[in-house]
Amino acid sequence: MSLINILDQSLLSGDLKFPLMDIVDRESEFTICADLPGVDKKDIELFIEDNMLTIKGEKKTVLTTATYSERSYGSFQRTITLPQNADINNISAEYRNGVLWVTVPKNIEISDTKIKVEIK
């Protein structure tokens, strides 16, 4: 299953998560773009465990009290399962202007073809 199919399933189930993400599936890599407006870089943690990529962090309040608020604050976490061909040892990330860019290189494609090996 591709990374994009995994995200599509969560959207179809109505299970919308924060941060919102875009994913681009290129020939040699996946690029994940996560919106994190108002989150300080030092408050973001990115890690891989059991072939799952997790973005974890906290958006801190800028006001101590508000009469009316539509903005959300607090801790967040989003975990996505990486495809089998993800090169988890070479993932890189950059944070700029409230957007986290994660590059996940692809390993050589895993072949689904069956190859018969002659026994001597």
N, C-alpha and C positions, 0 to 999 in steps of 0.2 A: 504494500500500500504506500502511496506517495505521501509526502509531507502535506501537500495541498489537499489531498483527499481526507486526511486526518482532521485538518481544520474545517473543511466543508462539513464533516459529520457533526462537529460541535455547533456549528451555526444552524444546521438543519434541525437539530434537536432543541433549538431555542436557548442553548446554554452559552450565551454571549459572555465573554470573559474580558477582564482588564489585565494587562494593557491590550488594546486593539492592535492587530498585526496585519501586515501584508507580507506575502512570500513570493519570491520570484524563483522559479526553477530553471536554471540555466544548464547548459551542457556539462560544465565542470564544477558547478557549485549551486547551493541554495543561498539566497539572501533573504534574511528576515529583518523586517523593519517594524519596530514596536514604538508606538506613541507613548511618551512618558512626560507630558507637559507639566512643568512645575516641580519635577522631581530632581533633586540634586544628585550628581553623579556618585558622590560618596554614599548615597542611600540606596544604591542599586547593587544587587548581587546576581551574578550569572554563573551557573554551574551545570555540569553534566554528570548524571548518575544513572546507571543502568540503561544507557542509551536514551535517556530523556533529558531534554534541555529545559532548565528552569530559570525564569526571570523572577526575581524576588526583590521587594523593596518597600519603601514607605514614602508617601507624599505627606509632608508635614504642613500643618496649617500655618497660614500667614497672619491670620487674625486670631486673637484670643477668644473673642466672642463675636457673633454675628446675629443681627436681628433676623435676617433672612439669608439662606444660603442654598445654592444649587450645585455648588462645587463639592466634590468628594475628597476626603482625606483619609489617611490611615495606611495600613499595611496591605500589600497585594502580593499575589504569587500566580504565575502562569506557567504550566508545564506542558510541553508537547513531546510526543514520541518522535525520535529521529528515525528516518528510514535506514534500512540495512546498509546502504551504500554511503552513509555519512562518515566522513573522516573525522572522528571526534578528537583526534590528537592535534588537529591543525585548525580548530575553530578560532576565529578572531572576532573582536567586537570594538565598536567605536561609538561614543555618545556625543552628539552635538545638536544644539538647538532643540532640546527636548525630545530627540528621537534616538533610539538605540538601534544601531545597525549591526547585525550579526551575520558573518559570512561562514557558511558551513561547506567546506570543500567536499567533493564526491570522491570516493575510492573508485577504482576500476569497476565497471559494472559487474554485478554478480550474474553469472550465466544461469539461465533456467533450462538450458538445453542439456539433454542426456548424452553423455559420451561413453561409448562402449570401450572398455580397456581389454585388450587381448591378454589372456593368461598364458604364460609360457611354461 
